[in-house]
Amino acid sequence: MILTCPACATRYRVADQEFEGSTGRTVRCGNCGHLWYETGSTPQALAADNPDQPPAAGSDAFGGAPSVAAGVPSIPRFDLPPRLPPRRARRSLASGVTTLGILLAAIVIGGILVRNHLVADTPPLVQTNAAATRPAALPAPGTGLVIRKITPARTADGLVIDGEIANPGDVPRDVPRLRVALQDSAEKEIQFKTVDPPKARLQPGEVVHFETPFAHPPAAATGVVVTFAPS
């Protein structure tokens, strides 16, 4: 099913199993931080021409779609343009990818079986009103702002991450520093930069463009995640 953020219209593809056996749950947009209650009862078709999340080959949405975990989607990850392997190595690379896919499928199936066994043997927990005893959390950096239109591009000098920061709200908001992180195919962070925003404060409806270069990105980098840096 597809979840759409009411604040910034970012779309997420979520497994139907996340909402099985429940009337709904509170979710948070990984792009702008907006919270809303989602019943998950009405699946929607994914629009292929969404300008903020364009589809790409091999994924449900550009860079993949986050899954719901404890009601909070993860931050969107955007794919980097691929590196072309040497011609003689392409056949061995294809066979290696096939073998890796089979191994990953076996690992996932084994993990599901182990999880089901543990859940069956675990006694039910007594639910308590944890929200009444837990102190209120401070707003995340950049709450109310939207990072969008992330476009990685290969250049002669390396890699450039291009995008926008928008304030879709009706009040001015301070813009935190940006954290631009490169990840490998296992979504493990291998390099990052923390950069100043183009403007320190955005007025209602204002949009600014940012650009972050990586002169010598690691060869293993396949994706990028852009967030607001912790204060």
C-alpha positions in Angstrom: 0.0 0.0 0.0 1.0 3.6 -0.4 1.1 6.1 2.5 1.1 9.8 1.5 2.3 12.5 4.0 -0.5 15.2 4.3 2.1 17.9 4.9 4.7 17.5 2.1 3.0 14.8 -0.1 6.0 12.5 0.1 4.8 8.9 -0.7 6.0 5.7 0.9 5.3 2.1 -0.1 4.6 0.1 3.0 3.9 -3.7 3.3 0.3 -4.5 4.0 1.4 -6.8 6.9 2.4 -3.7 8.8 -1.3 -2.9 9.4 -2.7 -6.4 9.7 -4.7 -7.0 12.9 -4.9 -3.3 13.9 -7.2 -0.4 13.3 -4.4 1.9 12.5 -1.3 3.6 13.9 0.5 6.9 14.2 3.3 7.3 11.6 5.8 10.1 11.0 7.1 11.3 7.6 10.8 10.7 7.3 11.1 13.7 5.0 9.4 16.5 7.0 8.7 15.0 10.4 4.9 15.4 10.2 2.9 13.0 12.4 -0.5 11.6 11.4 -2.8 8.7 12.2 -3.0 6.2 9.3 -5.6 3.4 9.2 -4.0 1.7 6.3 -7.4 0.5 5.0 -7.3 2.1 1.5 -4.4 1.0 -0.7 -3.5 3.5 -3.4 -1.7 3.2 -6.8 1.8 4.6 -6.9 2.0 7.6 -9.3 5.0 7.1 -11.6 5.2 10.8 -12.4 5.5 12.1 -8.8 8.0 14.9 -9.2 9.3 14.6 -5.6 9.7 10.8 -5.7 10.2 9.7 -9.3 10.4 5.9 -9.9 13.6 4.2 -10.8 14.4 0.8 -12.2 14.7 -1.9 -9.6 12.8 -0.1 -6.9 9.2 0.7 -5.9 10.0 4.4 -5.7 13.1 6.5 -6.5 15.7 5.3 -4.0 13.2 2.7 -2.5 10.4 3.3 -0.1 10.7 3.1 3.7 8.9 0.5 5.8 6.9 1.2 8.9 8.7 0.2 12.2 6.9 1.0 15.4 4.8 3.5 13.5 7.7 5.5 12.1 8.9 5.3 8.5 12.6 5.4 7.9 14.3 8.2 6.0 14.2 8.0 2.2 17.4 6.7 0.5 18.2 7.8 -3.0 20.3 5.7 -5.5 23.5 7.0 -6.9 24.1 6.7 -10.7 25.8 3.3 -11.3 29.4 2.8 -12.2 30.0 0.7 -15.3 32.1 -2.4 -14.7 34.9 -3.5 -17.1 33.4 -5.4 -20.1 35.2 -8.7 -19.3 33.9 -8.6 -15.7 30.2 -8.1 -16.6 29.4 -11.8 -17.0 31.0 -12.8 -13.7 29.3 -9.8 -12.0 25.9 -11.0 -13.2 26.5 -14.5 -11.9 27.7 -13.1 -8.6 24.6 -11.0 -8.2 22.4 -14.0 -8.8 24.2 -16.0 -6.2 24.1 -13.1 -3.7 20.3 -12.8 -4.3 19.8 -16.5 -3.5 21.9 -16.2 -0.3 20.0 -13.1 0.8 16.6 -14.8 0.2 17.7 -17.8 2.3 18.8 -15.4 5.1 15.5 -13.5 5.1 13.5 -16.8 5.2 15.6 -18.1 8.1 15.2 -14.8 10.0 11.4 -14.9 9.5 11.2 -18.5 10.8 13.4 -17.6 13.9 11.3 -14.5 14.6 8.0 -16.5 14.4 9.4 -19.1 16.8 10.5 -16.4 19.3 7.1 -14.6 19.1 5.3 -17.8 19.7 7.3 -18.6 22.9 7.1 -15.1 24.3 4.4 -14.4 26.9 2.1 -11.4 26.1 3.2 -8.1 27.6 1.0 -6.0 29.8 0.3 -2.7 28.1 0.9 0.4 30.1 0.3 4.1 29.5 4.0 4.8 28.8 3.1 8.2 27.3 1.9 9.4 30.7 5.3 8.8 32.3 7.6 9.6 29.4 8.7 13.3 29.1 7.7 15.1 25.9 10.3 14.8 23.2 11.7 18.0 21.7 10.9 18.6 18.0 13.5 17.1 15.6 15.9 19.5 13.8 14.2 20.9 10.7 10.6 20.0 11.8 8.2 21.7 9.5 10.8 21.9 6.7 11.0 19.6 3.7 14.1 18.2 2.0 13.1 17.2 -1.5 14.1 16.7 -5.2 17.4 15.0 -4.2 19.4 14.4 -7.5 22.8 12.7 -7.3 25.0 13.2 -10.4 28.4 11.8 -11.4 30.8 14.4 -12.7 34.4 14.4 -13.9 35.5 15.5 -10.5 33.5 13.0 -8.5 29.9 13.3 -7.3 27.4 16.1 -6.6 24.3 15.8 -4.5 21.7 18.4 -5.5 18.3 19.2 -3.9 15.9 21.7 -2.3 14.8 22.8 1.2 11.2 24.1 1.4 9.1 25.7 4.1 5.5 24.6 3.2 4.1 26.0 6.5 2.7 29.4 7.3 5.4 30.5 9.8 9.1 31.3 9.3 11.4 28.5 10.3 15.2 28.3 11.1 17.1 25.9 8.9 19.6 23.5 10.6 22.8 22.2 9.0 22.5 19.4 6.5 24.0 16.0 6.9 24.7 14.3 3.5 25.7 10.6 3.9 26.8 8.1 1.3 25.9 4.4 1.9 26.9 1.1 0.4 24.6 -1.5 -1.0 23.9 -2.8 2.5 22.8 0.7 3.5 25.8 1.1 5.7 27.1 4.6 6.0 30.6 4.9 4.6 31.1 8.7 4.2 29.3 11.8 5.2 29.5 15.6 5.2 27.8 18.2 7.5 27.2 21.4 5.6 25.7 24.8 6.3 22.3 25.5 4.6 22.1 28.1 1.8 19.9 30.3 4.2 19.6 30.3 7.9 15.9 31.0 7.9 13.1 30.4 5.4 9.9 32.4 5.2 6.5 30.7 4.6 6.4 29.1 1.1 10.1 29.8 0.5 12.4 27.3 -1.3 16.2 27.3 -1.5 18.5 25.1 -3.6 21.6 23.3 -2.1 24.5 21.5 -3.7 27.1 19.2 -2.0 30.1 17.9 -3.9 32.1 14.7 -3.0 35.5 15.0 -4.8 36.5 11.4 -4.2 33.5 9.3 -3.2 34.2 5.6 -2.2 33.7 3.1 -5.0 31.3 1.1 -2.8 28.9 4.1 -2.5 25.5 3.3 -4.1 23.1 5.5 -2.3 22.7 8.8 -0.4 20.6 10.0 2.5 20.1 13.7 3.2 18.8 14.8 6.6 19.0 17.7 9.0 22.0 17.4 11.3 21.3 17.0 15.0 21.7 20.2 16.9 
